[in-house]
Each structure stands twice: as structure tokens, then as C-alpha cells.
Amino acid sequence: MTSTMPTHSPVNSSSGFKSRRNYRKPLPDGCAFRPSLVGLICFALVFIPVALAQPHFTDATASAGVNELQWDAVFPSTITFSVELLYMSAGVAAGDFNNDGWVDLYVTRIDMPNLLFQNDGTGEFVEMGGSAGVDLTAHSSGCGWGDVNNDGLLDLYVITFSQIERNHLYINNGDGTFTEDAVARGVHMPQVGANGSRSYTSVAFGDHDRDGDLDMFVTEWRVVGSQNALFQNDGTGHFTNVTSAAGLSLSTMPGFAPRFADIDNDGWPDLLVAADFGQSRMFHNNQDGTFTDITAAANVGTDENGMGATTGDIDQDGDLDWFVTSIYDPFDTCGSTSCNWGASGNRFYTNMGSLAFTDTTDDWDVRHGYWGWGTSLFDYDNDGDLDLGMTNGFVLPFTAFEDQFNIDPVRLWRNDGGGAMTEIASAANIADTRSGKGFVVFDYDRDGDLDIYIANNGDYPLLAQNIGGNDQNWLQVSLKGRATNAFGIGARVYVQAESGGPEQMHEMSASSNFMSHNPLVAHFGLGTDISTIHQVRVDWPISGFETILNDVAINQFIAITEPVLGDCDNSGSVDAGDVLCMTDCLDGPDTPHTPGCNVVDFDDDQDVDLKDYQSFCASVGG
């Protein structure tokens, strides 16, 4: 199908082709990526760079109205000292809670009301936590947006530390307000008193059992008796703890950043957890409700202190790679004494297929992140490949080394497109030295490039506005699921800028970067050399449909809706209105390649015939 859409246009996704998932796509002829050679070697292609000013960031924290302290330096007497509370907290989640197209922010704080910043579309935010009913005053840590009841509205999960609290689930009422309902829905995870306090950190949403609704995984930073938990959704937004039933043994895993991600392209979300003290894990989904720990077999988990995490297709080979932040200690902090942490830095695990990964940390030159926390892979300069950002910093309380890591600068590595990265945070004006924790990337001003919000522990945040990233072309895609969950989490969006060129892939994710979530938008940088996009396609994991759009306009926001079997006119239901469309498909010479006909190919034989017509009539009661 040829489709040129206006800015922020919905896309009739029935105008594509029906197929099953097949994610692994080859690079162009003559190209091969070999991380061990640190290069992308293209024999048949010639790349001519375009001279552009390097995009940079400017501090928009105050002008955008989000300059609020994370905790007060003078703690009230209710605070019981803990490392988690004082030095490891500061969460943020980006999401469009009111479906107006502008990404909003939820920010957690300690012993002060949490904040809901509604994006007003003018470059500014309005704080409305109180009127929305989400201004929780507690010892809050991580948070995340996810539509747990599948009604097309983002709900909010908020996590807490300390002895006397529990986690909170706020159900979106659709009128700018929320109703807290964690206890009734089974995900409150209560703290258990002074001798058994809990330290919950982050949340990830994903459909682990592929039943069309969102399940949850919550991490806890605790070395012994950790209550990391997998919660299964019953379809109504009520949950059951299925951790043991799923075969997950997690009691000694001090979890920080969980992610659902399909690492082997089988259509089932696997579970990756960045965890402290050498305990990061990779669990493969067995497609029967259980998981298998493949950490050692997959050659991952060598990060000594996993903190934050991100996934993305860095080498554009059609599968997801995994980056984990950790501790790199250039100061020899402990000297001859023994620290209880490793100091060998970050890890970049490149997916080689067949559930095997290779450590390419030094190939990419991204080991040196100091005391790392939140992170994200994203195309900051819109040149068509993924760059990497992370925040960091930590206070070593009551030691001679208290300030060693307290001024670590934010790290930003620019991908050169040839298999190497260069650290450019200072040149890009984002080398903030405060103690950053949560890290999100989102286009808050809707100008086509990705901005950054960093939640700083015990300090004011940083909203870094991207200046010049939109000098190159871009596309942003949101999804509307039907058989798949409402926001298409787990679906994959592919963009091929030019025919025969490499294909970018983004898996829609509601997972944690470390106490933080990016919005449910797939962003693609496209460079400067194209005027239209050759092809955009979406693989929907539950229905098995594939949406294909050809010759798509650049520099726009599009929303793509999942097809429904039999819904030939894409009205949202199978009814009498689809009869004429079905008749046209029967008469067409090239069905199901005629727009809409893929969804009436009931027997999936790539041909619409009398047998399909009979199935169609049965589906509409005719």
C-alpha cells in the first residue's frame, strides 16, 4: 500500500499484509556487522556524510516548570536512615496519561508529595498531582505507566521503600483523576514492620503469557529474602503472584531494573533483570507460563553491579541487545581494603542469535560510566542509529570516600554508524554532575527530536531540551492494540528508510531504565538523504498480523491500529459493513495484497476464496 499521512495521523492498519512473526532481517548485500572487529563493513554501499552542526542540549528545567526538589535536606523524624532512601532513590515515568498527544511526567519524591506534570502543549508543564489524586507523600522510589485494565488509558504504579508503607496502583478514570486500588488488585506488596522492611525499586509491564493483557514484574533491592515478584493479570487488572509457579528463584537477587524483551524473536517476552552484586539475570520464556534462567549459557550477567538497563537493536540485525550500567572505579577507592562491590564498569551484551550474546563493551568503548544508574538507547541526533545515554553518581556515606563518585558527569555516547561510539556529553552540554538516578528520553516539545529528563537524588532534576536534533529527518509511531494489549506493548515497529537499506527496529516497551520509564512511542531518526520513507511495518505479537505501509511521509507522528480478523473496513468490529469490502476481496485479482483483504483471509493461505467467505459470514451471523 502507498500511504502519505498528515502529521499525527491515525493509520488504518488493515491496509497491510498478514503474516507470522519473522524478525531477523538481513543487512543490505555486502554489509556485515562484526562487533569483534568494531566495524560495519559495507562493500557495496558508499556513505557520504552530510556536514551538520552537532545537536546539543539546553537546560529547560525552570522554563518548563518542572524544577522541584526530590527531597528536603532536613529530614523529618519519620525517616529511618537507609542507603536506599537517602542515596538510591529518584524516579520518573514519561507517558501520555490523558491521550492528548503530549507526553506527561510523574516524579517520585521522599516524604514530600509526588508530582504529576501535565504537558500543556506550549513547552511547559502544569503540576496537578493533588487534583488528580496521585500526590502520594511517602518514601517513593520507582514508578511506571501501564494500562492494566486494557481500557486505552494509562494507569500508574508507584513503588515505596521503608518499614511502614506499601506500593500503590492508580487506575486512570479518564477524566484527569485516578483511583488508588492496589490492595484490591493484589499488587500492594505491603512492608512488614521494623524487622522486615522492604526496598522495592522498579516495575516492568509486559504480556508474559500472551493473553492480551499486561502482567507486572517488580524488583526489590535486598540480598537475602528479596521479594522480586511476577504478577499475572487475570484480564480485568487484578493480579496473582505467580513468581514460584513461573519457576523464578529470586530470593537472593537484589533487583534494580527489570525489562520484558523478546531476545530470541519467538514472539514471547523474556525477562531481563539488572541486579546488584553480580546477580543480573536473563530468563527465557518457555511459552508455558514458566521461565528458565539462561544467564550463564547466554554469556551475560558478568556486570558486577547491575543498576540500570536498556535494550535496543544497536547493530540493526533484527534482534535486541542489552546494555547494563554498573560501577567503574578509576579512583581506586578502596585501595588495599576490600570493597563489597566490583569496579569493572558497564556491560554491553550484543545478541548473536540462538540465545547467545557477546560482550562488546570495549568494542563500543562504553565501560567507563562511573557509578551508573538510569540509561537509555536512543537516536539523539536523528542520524539513523542508536546512541547511548546514562546518568550516575553516588555518595559513600560516612567514609573517607564519600565524595569520590558524587560528581560523576552524565555520559552520552554518539554512535558513528560504523560500529564505534564517542563520548560527547560535555560537547553536547549535558555533562550534569549531580547524583542522577531515573533517566528518560521523550519528545516533550513535539519537535521531532528526543529530550532528556534526569531525576537527581536529593536535588533538583534536569530537563535537557534537544536543540538541533531535528535538523535531520524523523518519524514517531504509537500503537493501538486490539488482540494485543491496548498500547501494543511487545509489538515491533520496523522502519526501512530506503529500499535495500538497513532496517531499524523498536520493540514497544513499558520496562524500567532504573526507577524510570520512557513513553510508549517508537522514535526513528532518518538522516538527511530521504524525502519519503520506503517502508514502515508493525508485527503484532498476539494476532500475528503484520501491518505494512509504503512510501510514508517523513517528519510526522503516526498512530497505527492493529487489524482484527474479519474487520475488512477497519471499523473496530466485524459487522454488516464489512460485506462490501469482503466481496471486493473475492473479486480482486491479487488478494490478500489488496488493502484490507489480509484480514479476511481466515485460513491464512494467502488467498481470499469461498472458504474464507463462509467463515466471514459465520463471524457476522450471516
Secondary structure, 3 states (H helix, E strand, C coil): CECCCCCCEEECCCCCEECCCCCCCCCCCCEEEEHHHCEEEECCCCCCCCCCCCCEEEECCCCCCCCCCCCCCCCCCCCCCCHHHHHCCCCEEEECCCCCCCCEEEECCEEEECEEEEECCCCCEEECHHHHCCCCEEEEEEEEEECCCCCCCCEEEEEEEECCCCCEEEEECCCCCEEECHHHHCCCCCCCCCCCCEEEEEEEEECCCCCCCCEEEEEECCCCCCCCEEEEECCCCCEEECCCCCCCCCCCCCEEEEEEECCCCCCCCEEEEEECCCCCEEEEECCCCCEEECCCCCCCCCCCCCCCEEEECCCCCCCCEEEECCEECCCCCCCCCCCCCCCECCEEEEEEECCEEEECHHHHCCCCCCEEEEEEEECCCCCCCCEEEEEECCCCCCCCCCCCCCCCCCEEEEECCCCCEEECCCCCCCCCCCCEEEEEEECCCCCCCCEEEEEECCCCCEEEEEECHHHCEEEEEEEECCCCCCCCCCCEEEEECCCCCCEEEEECCECCCCCEECCCCEEEEEECCCCEEEEEEEECCCCCEEEEEEEEECCEEEEEECCCCCCCCCCCCCCHHHHHHHHHHHHCCCCCCCCCHHHHCCCCCCCCCHHHHHHHHHHCCC
